[in-house]
Amino acid sequence: MEFTIPAIKLVTYIGIALIVLGIFVIRGIFRGSRSKFNYAAGAIICFALGIHLFSMKSSGSIYVTENSLTLKALLSKTQVIDTEDIRRAWVENLEDSEWRPISRNTGTALGNIRTGQFRLENGRRAFLVLQGEKGLFIEGEKDRLYLIGVEDFDTFIRQVKSHSSRLRQLLR
């Protein structure tokens, strides 16, 4: 089962802006007296970044199987959690919680979408793939914390429980 956190429209608009900037830089090759190599290199960088951002469909995703959870976040290393290594799991409403993410160490935070490594209000650190204010906390081996969730959280939890007997057992 896969859950995807969509990319923010702002990222798409930045991608379009970079492609347009690349066009202006290319036009400068024929007008400017500076090094044509610099213009070409700048245009290639603008085009590459623009196309990458424009084509991005998600800022994060969660894959749930019977034996593992895989968390993919933009600009972060993919995290794989073996369900047998999960020590504790619980659902948390983050609005007034000590478990609320307060600062980003790595990753992205745009609007209510947060992906990557974050510091929590209680001082702990967690890897997030989260959209919204409700999340599933997972404490894994070596006290590693993960906070995951999507906008339609109730459906998400039902699907997670149906695909993983270990999480169904922990989330009673």
Secondary structure, 3 states (H helix, E strand, C coil): CEEEEECCHHHHHHHHHHHHHHHHHHHHHCCCCCCHHHHHHHHHHHHHHHHHHHHCCEEEEEEECCCEEEEEECCCCCEEEEHHHCCEEEEEECCCCCCCEEEEEEEEEECCEEEEEEEECCCCEEEEEEECCEEEEEECHHHCEEEEECCCHHHHHHHHHHHCHHHHHHCC
